[in-house]
Amino acid sequence: MTERALTAETVELLQTMIQNACVNDGTRESGEETRNADTLQHFMEGAGLDVQRFEAVEGRASIVARIEGSDPDAPSLCLMGHTDVVPVSPDGWSRDPFGGELVRNDDGVEEVWGRGAIDMLNLTSSMAVAFRDLARSGFRPKGDLIYFGVADEEAGGTWGAEWMFEHHPEAIDADYCLTELGGWSTVDDHGHRHVTVNVGEKGLAWRRLRVSGTPGHGSMPFGADNALVKAAEVVRRLSEYRPNPRLGPTWTGFVDSLSIPAELKSAMLDPERVYDAISTLPVPQARMCHALTHTTISPNVAEGGQKTNVIPDTVDIEVDIRTVPGTSYDDVKAMLDDALGDLAPHVDVTDLQVGVATESPTDNDLWDTISKRTQIVYPDATLVPGLVVGGTDARFYRQRGRVAYGAGLFSPSMDFATFGNRFHGHDERIDVESLALATEFWIGISKDLVG
């Protein structure tokens, strides 16, 4: 098909997937990804592809399609896109968040609007269109090419990628995997373009901290052993604690791509000065830079107390801890003990969710292929290895020794600030040019890597 026709297919498929409103609020019953699974299955079967369907929980379906390779020893590639989206606050939107409208903005740029347009239905749909086009064209690769439309990414993959690897690994395992979070670009002061490909992501070390006290009557608080008062101090200490930075090659590449003064760059590469240097940046940029260089500790939920006139004896605090690569379980324990100080004996710590940070190397054929296909659109562009500060399903591949990247290819208008503002934000949308670039990107990579 022509590039224009493929782009039209991607736009239409993206619109439908947005309209299916597969909203994952973290509960077992949410998501209803079966709607997007139905859409993708119908789309793939229209090209004569056999589609496998897997349903960990009723309504939480994932689909897998495969173009089998001729050489069992050749490398295989999985194009993985999740089908669920996060909830919305409709009052903050200028348009229906599930309308999937195609809108021409004031600058004449066509954009598809809706929840998931950035995260990550744009890639899920463009991957599907690329995969189907290859199948229709009679593409017969040496290595297997797999399409994986997966449920439940937005809540950690329990009913999606994690479940699939536990129950049906043969359906989705591949030497290489491409999925979300990458592809935006920046141009430095010398006019050189840097395109981010995320090669790793931080680990999860979520903890529940139970703070204990002694119950009593609220009318006599003097000298009371109030668990809530102690919990407030625990929260304060956690929020002010500064773990040591970790400045590796990924951070160095990121700093080199920034258009900032040389002295600031020097400070951001110095472990003794990086925290203060980051503090001088605009808040949105500072948040990202801090998360890229530090294990972060964020107390986000507190529950306790029974009644207004009863001094509480127990308060639970749930803490979101994200670890930089190289941080062990014992390291997290040591950080918490250090942060809590003399309060540590009064706090019982239990695990909520634990997963090590993961990284893939860049000295391989997939990295070289991404670089080649990126430079077709952006000649002489440099790939910058990045780190995802949240979580993606790529980690399930990396944990098995596979190479997995968060990649993509966007139009020049999609820089990091634009991407970040729309990700999980109000008025989420993607320009049609980016959809066109991504579709051709997946086709080219597939042909080069497994063809």
VEXTOR-961723 format. One record per residue (C-alpha): residue in one letter; x, y, z. Coordinates in nm, 2 decimals. Example, Ala and Ser with C-alpha at 12.3 -4.5 7.8 and 13.67 -1.06 7.14 Angstrom:
 aa   east  north     up
  A   1.23  -0.45   0.78
  S   1.37  -0.11   0.71
***
This chain:
 aa   east  north     up
  M   0.00   0.00   0.00
  T   0.10   0.36  -0.04
  E   0.24   0.55   0.26
  R  -0.07   0.77   0.25
  A  -0.31   0.47   0.26
  L  -0.11   0.32   0.55
  T  -0.14   0.64   0.74
  A  -0.51   0.66   0.69
  E  -0.54   0.30   0.82
  T  -0.33   0.40   1.13
  V  -0.55   0.70   1.19
  E  -0.87   0.50   1.16
  L  -0.75   0.22   1.38
  L  -0.62   0.46   1.65
  Q  -0.96   0.64   1.65
  T  -1.14   0.31   1.70
  M  -0.92   0.20   1.98
  I  -0.96   0.54   2.16
  Q  -1.34   0.51   2.12
  N  -1.33   0.16   2.27
  A  -1.24   0.33   2.60
  C  -1.05   0.05   2.77
  V  -0.99   0.23   3.09
  N  -0.78   0.05   3.35
  D  -0.82   0.20   3.70
  G  -0.61  -0.07   3.86
  T  -0.90  -0.29   3.97
  R  -0.94  -0.65   3.84
  E  -1.27  -0.57   3.69
  S  -1.17  -0.26   3.49
  G  -0.99  -0.23   3.15
  E  -1.23  -0.43   2.93
  E  -0.95  -0.46   2.69
  T  -1.15  -0.73   2.52
  R  -1.30  -0.44   2.31
  N  -0.96  -0.35   2.17
  A  -0.87  -0.72   2.14
  D  -1.18  -0.76   1.92
  T  -1.08  -0.47   1.71
  L  -0.72  -0.59   1.66
  Q  -0.83  -0.95   1.60
  H  -1.07  -0.84   1.33
  F  -0.81  -0.61   1.18
  M  -0.55  -0.88   1.16
  E  -0.77  -1.16   1.04
  G  -0.87  -0.93   0.75
  A  -0.52  -1.00   0.61
  G  -0.55  -1.37   0.65
  L  -0.35  -1.38   0.97
  D  -0.42  -1.64   1.24
  V  -0.47  -1.46   1.57
  Q  -0.43  -1.62   1.91
  R  -0.64  -1.48   2.20
  F  -0.56  -1.51   2.57
  E  -0.78  -1.40   2.85
  A  -0.63  -1.41   3.20
  V  -0.94  -1.26   3.35
  E  -1.28  -1.22   3.19
  G  -1.28  -0.90   2.98
  R  -0.90  -0.86   3.00
  A  -0.80  -1.02   2.66
  S  -0.46  -1.00   2.49
  I  -0.40  -1.10   2.12
  V  -0.09  -1.24   1.95
  A  -0.03  -1.27   1.57
  R   0.28  -1.42   1.41
  I   0.46  -1.43   1.08
  E   0.68  -1.73   1.11
  G   1.04  -1.72   1.00
  S   1.21  -1.96   0.77
  D   1.52  -2.00   0.99
  P   1.47  -2.12   1.35
  D   1.82  -1.99   1.44
  A   1.75  -1.64   1.31
  P   1.67  -1.36   1.56
  S   1.30  -1.29   1.63
  L   1.12  -0.96   1.70
  C   0.81  -0.88   1.90
  L   0.62  -0.55   1.84
  M   0.44  -0.50   2.17
  G   0.17  -0.24   2.23
  H  -0.07  -0.22   2.52
  T  -0.44  -0.18   2.47
  D  -0.55  -0.02   2.80
  V  -0.55   0.35   2.89
  V  -0.55   0.54   3.22
  P  -0.86   0.72   3.36
  V  -0.95   1.08   3.27
  S  -1.09   1.38   3.44
  P  -1.33   1.49   3.16
  D  -1.37   1.85   3.30
  G  -1.01   1.92   3.21
  W  -1.05   1.83   2.84
  S  -1.14   2.06   2.55
  R  -1.29   1.77   2.36
  D  -1.44   1.43   2.43
  P  -1.15   1.22   2.57
  F  -1.30   0.91   2.41
  G  -1.42   1.08   2.09
  G  -1.11   0.99   1.88
  E  -1.16   1.30   1.68
  L  -0.94   1.40   1.39
  V  -0.88   1.78   1.43
  R  -0.69   2.04   1.23
  N  -0.53   2.28   1.48
  D  -0.47   2.65   1.43
  D  -0.13   2.58   1.27
  G  -0.30   2.35   1.01
  V  -0.16   2.03   1.17
  E  -0.40   1.73   1.18
  E  -0.41   1.56   1.52
  V  -0.60   1.26   1.67
  W  -0.74   1.35   2.01
  G  -0.82   1.12   2.30
  R  -0.70   0.92   2.59
  G  -0.43   0.69   2.48
  A  -0.33   0.89   2.17
  I   0.02   0.93   2.33
  D   0.02   0.64   2.58
  M   0.04   0.42   2.38
  L  -0.24   0.35   2.13
  N  -0.06   0.55   1.87
  L   0.22   0.29   1.87
  T  -0.02   0.00   1.92
  S  -0.21   0.10   1.61
  S   0.09   0.19   1.39
  M   0.25  -0.14   1.48
  A  -0.06  -0.33   1.39
  V  -0.09  -0.15   1.05
  A   0.28  -0.22   0.98
  F   0.24  -0.58   1.08
  R  -0.07  -0.63   0.86
  D   0.09  -0.46   0.57
  L   0.39  -0.69   0.59
  A   0.17  -0.99   0.60
  R  -0.04  -0.87   0.30
  S   0.27  -0.81   0.10
  G   0.38  -1.17   0.14
  F   0.67  -1.08   0.37
  R   0.85  -1.41   0.46
  P   1.12  -1.33   0.72
  K   1.41  -1.54   0.83
  G   1.32  -1.49   1.20
  D   0.97  -1.48   1.36
  L   0.79  -1.15   1.36
  I   0.53  -1.12   1.64
  Y   0.26  -0.87   1.72
  F   0.15  -0.86   2.08
  G  -0.15  -0.65   2.17
  V  -0.14  -0.67   2.55
  A  -0.38  -0.59   2.83
  D  -0.32  -0.44   3.18
  E   0.01  -0.25   3.12
  E  -0.13   0.05   3.31
  A  -0.16  -0.15   3.63
  G   0.17  -0.34   3.62
  G   0.09  -0.62   3.38
  T  -0.06  -0.86   3.63
  W  -0.33  -0.97   3.38
  G  -0.12  -0.90   3.07
  A   0.25  -0.94   3.00
  E   0.34  -1.09   3.34
  W   0.05  -1.35   3.31
  M   0.14  -1.43   2.95
  F   0.51  -1.50   3.04
  E   0.39  -1.72   3.33
  H   0.14  -1.92   3.13
  H   0.21  -1.88   2.76
  P   0.58  -1.77   2.71
  E   0.61  -1.96   2.38
  A   0.35  -1.73   2.22
  I   0.53  -1.40   2.29
  D   0.90  -1.47   2.36
  A   1.14  -1.31   2.12
  D   1.51  -1.21   2.11
  Y   1.42  -0.85   2.06
  C   1.12  -0.65   2.17
  L   1.00  -0.30   2.08
  T   0.74  -0.11   2.28
  E   0.66   0.22   2.43
  L   0.84   0.53   2.56
  G   1.09   0.66   2.31
  G   1.11   0.84   1.98
  W   1.08   1.20   2.08
  S   1.37   1.43   1.98
  T   1.55   1.75   2.06
  V   1.79   1.97   1.87
  D   2.09   2.11   2.05
  D   2.25   2.45   2.02
  H   2.46   2.32   1.72
  G   2.15   2.21   1.53
  H   2.22   1.84   1.59
  R   1.91   1.62   1.65
  H   1.91   1.37   1.94
  V   1.64   1.10   1.94
  T   1.57   0.91   2.27
  V   1.55   0.53   2.28
  N   1.48   0.41   2.63
  V   1.70   0.11   2.70
  G   1.60   0.06   3.07
  E   1.36   0.15   3.34
  K   1.38   0.20   3.72
  G   1.28  -0.07   3.96
  L   0.98  -0.09   4.19
  A   1.03  -0.11   4.57
  W   0.69  -0.01   4.69
  R   0.65  -0.05   5.07
  R   0.39  -0.03   5.34
  L   0.51   0.14   5.66
  R   0.29   0.06   5.96
  V   0.35   0.31   6.24
  S   0.24   0.19   6.58
  G   0.13   0.38   6.89
  T  -0.10   0.34   7.19
  P  -0.48   0.40   7.18
  G  -0.63   0.65   7.42
  H  -0.91   0.91   7.45
  G  -0.88   1.21   7.22
  S  -0.97   1.45   7.50
  M  -0.64   1.38   7.68
  P  -0.37   1.40   7.42
  F  -0.09   1.53   7.65
  G   0.20   1.28   7.63
  A   0.00   1.04   7.42
  D   0.17   0.78   7.20
  N  -0.02   0.89   6.89
  A   0.06   0.68   6.58
  L  -0.07   0.96   6.35
  V   0.17   1.22   6.50
  K   0.46   0.98   6.46
  A   0.34   0.89   6.10
  A   0.34   1.26   6.02
  E   0.71   1.28   6.12
  V   0.78   0.96   5.92
  V   0.63   1.13   5.61
  R   0.83   1.44   5.67
  R   1.16   1.25   5.70
  L   1.09   1.04   5.39
  S   1.00   1.35   5.18
  E   1.32   1.53   5.28
  Y   1.56   1.23   5.25
  R   1.82   1.25   4.97
  P   1.95   0.92   4.84
  N   2.29   0.94   4.67
  P   2.28   1.00   4.29
  R   2.37   0.75   4.03
  L   2.52   0.91   3.72
  G   2.59   0.65   3.45
  P   2.64   0.66   3.07
  T   2.27   0.70   3.01
  W   2.26   1.01   3.22
  T   2.57   1.15   3.05
  G   2.41   1.10   2.70
  F   2.10   1.27   2.82
  V   2.29   1.57   2.96
  D   2.49   1.60   2.64
  S   2.17   1.63   2.44
  L   2.04   1.93   2.64
  S   2.07   2.29   2.53
  I   2.20   2.43   2.85
  P   2.51   2.63   2.95
  A   2.84   2.43   2.97
  E   2.89   2.51   3.34
  L   2.54   2.37   3.42
  K   2.62   2.06   3.22
  S   2.94   2.02   3.41
  A   2.75   2.05   3.74
  M   2.49   1.80   3.63
  L   2.76   1.54   3.57
  D   2.92   1.59   3.91
  P   2.77   1.37   4.19
  E   2.85   1.64   4.45
  R   2.67   1.91   4.25
  V   2.40   1.74   4.05
  Y   2.12   1.79   4.31
  D   2.18   2.16   4.34
  A   2.22   2.19   3.96
  I   1.89   2.01   3.90
  S   1.72   2.25   4.15
  T   1.79   2.54   3.92
  L   1.59   2.39   3.63
  P   1.22   2.46   3.55
  V   1.01   2.23   3.78
  P   0.89   1.99   3.51
  Q   1.24   1.94   3.38
  A   1.39   1.92   3.73
  R   1.14   1.65   3.83
  M   1.25   1.43   3.54
  C   1.62   1.49   3.59
  H   1.59   1.41   3.96
  A   1.41   1.09   3.89
  L   1.67   0.99   3.63
  T   1.95   1.03   3.87
  H   1.81   0.92   4.21
  T   1.62   0.65   4.38
  T   1.29   0.84   4.46
  I   1.09   0.80   4.77
  S   0.73   0.93   4.76
  P   0.48   0.87   5.05
  N   0.15   0.88   4.87
  V  -0.12   0.70   5.08
  A  -0.19   0.72   5.46
  E  -0.47   0.53   5.64
  G  -0.54   0.51   6.01
  G  -0.75   0.61   6.30
  Q  -1.10   0.50   6.39
  K  -1.29   0.79   6.53
  T  -1.23   1.16   6.60
  N  -1.21   1.11   6.98
  V  -0.98   0.80   6.97
  I  -0.60   0.84   6.96
  P  -0.49   0.60   6.68
  D  -0.27   0.31   6.76
  T  -0.19   0.22   6.39
  V  -0.13   0.42   6.08
  D  -0.03   0.27   5.74
  I   0.17   0.47   5.49
  E   0.22   0.34   5.14
  V   0.54   0.46   4.98
  D   0.62   0.46   4.61
  I   1.00   0.39   4.58
  R   1.16   0.38   4.24
  T   1.52   0.25   4.23
  V   1.79   0.34   3.98
  P   1.97   0.05   3.82
  G   2.22  -0.12   4.05
  T   2.01  -0.07   4.36
  S   1.95  -0.39   4.56
  Y   1.68  -0.49   4.80
  D   1.91  -0.44   5.10
  D   2.00  -0.09   4.96
  V   1.64   0.01   4.99
  K   1.62  -0.12   5.34
  A   1.93   0.08   5.43
  M   1.78   0.40   5.28
  L   1.46   0.36   5.48
  D   1.65   0.30   5.80
  D   1.87   0.60   5.74
  A   1.57   0.82   5.66
  L   1.37   0.71   5.96
  G   1.65   0.73   6.21
  D   1.53   0.68   6.57
  L   1.18   0.62   6.44
  A   1.28   0.30   6.26
  P   1.21   0.07   6.56
  H   0.85   0.20   6.56
  V   0.78   0.12   6.20
  D   0.70  -0.22   6.05
  V   0.80  -0.23   5.68
  T   0.64  -0.48   5.44
  D   0.66  -0.52   5.06
  L   0.38  -0.41   4.83
  Q   0.54  -0.45   4.49
  V   0.90  -0.53   4.41
  G   1.09  -0.54   4.08
  V   1.45  -0.48   4.00
  A   1.56  -0.20   3.76
  T   1.63  -0.34   3.41
  E   1.86  -0.23   3.12
  S   1.94  -0.36   2.78
  P   2.28  -0.32   2.60
  T   2.31  -0.11   2.28
  D   2.58  -0.32   2.11
  N   2.34  -0.53   1.90
  D   2.16  -0.54   1.56
  L   1.84  -0.39   1.69
  W   2.01  -0.07   1.81
  D   2.19  -0.04   1.48
  T   1.87  -0.10   1.29
  I   1.68   0.17   1.49
  S   1.97   0.41   1.42
  K   1.96   0.34   1.04
  R   1.58   0.38   1.02
  T   1.59   0.69   1.23
  Q   1.85   0.85   1.01
  I   1.63   0.80   0.70
  V   1.40   1.06   0.84
  Y   1.65   1.26   1.04
  P   1.99   1.24   0.87
  D   2.29   1.23   1.11
  A   2.06   1.22   1.41
  T   2.22   1.06   1.72
  L   2.03   0.80   1.93
  V   2.04   0.88   2.30
  P   1.99   0.58   2.54
  G   1.73   0.67   2.80
  L   1.58   0.55   3.12
  V   1.21   0.52   3.19
  V   1.13   0.65   3.54
  G   0.80   0.47   3.55
  G   0.73   0.12   3.44
  T   0.66  -0.06   3.11
  D   0.61  -0.42   3.00
  A   0.96  -0.42   2.85
  R   1.09  -0.52   3.18
  F   0.94  -0.87   3.15
  Y   1.15  -0.93   2.84
  R   1.47  -0.78   2.99
  Q   1.42  -1.00   3.30
  R   1.45  -1.30   3.07
  G   1.77  -1.17   2.91
  R   1.60  -1.04   2.60
  V   1.68  -0.70   2.45
  A   1.39  -0.46   2.48
  Y   1.37  -0.09   2.39
  G   1.11   0.18   2.42
  A   1.12   0.33   2.08
  G   0.93   0.51   1.81
  L   0.96   0.80   1.57
  F   0.78   1.13   1.59
  S   0.76   1.44   1.39
  P   0.99   1.73   1.48
  S   0.71   1.90   1.68
  M   0.71   1.61   1.94
  D   0.99   1.71   2.17
  F   1.02   1.58   2.52
  A   0.83   1.87   2.68
  T   0.53   1.82   2.45
  F   0.54   1.44   2.50
  G   0.56   1.47   2.87
  N   0.28   1.73   2.90
  R   0.04   1.51   2.70
  F   0.14   1.18   2.87
  H  -0.15   1.10   3.11
  G  -0.25   1.46   3.07
  H  -0.55   1.66   2.96
  D  -0.61   1.71   2.59
  E  -0.39   1.41   2.49
  R  -0.33   1.40   2.12
  I  -0.09   1.29   1.85
  D  -0.02   1.45   1.51
  V  -0.09   1.25   1.19
  E   0.27   1.30   1.07
  S   0.40   1.11   1.37
  L   0.16   0.83   1.30
  A   0.29   0.81   0.94
  L   0.65   0.81   1.05
  A   0.59   0.54   1.31
  T   0.41   0.31   1.07
  E   0.70   0.32   0.82
  F   0.95   0.29   1.10
  W   0.81  -0.04   1.22
  I   0.80  -0.18   0.86
  G   1.16  -0.08   0.79
  I   1.29  -0.22   1.12
  S   1.11  -0.55   1.07
  K   1.25  -0.59   0.72
  D   1.60  -0.50   0.82
  L   1.61  -0.71   1.14
  V   1.43  -1.03   1.07
  G   1.38  -1.01   0.69
***
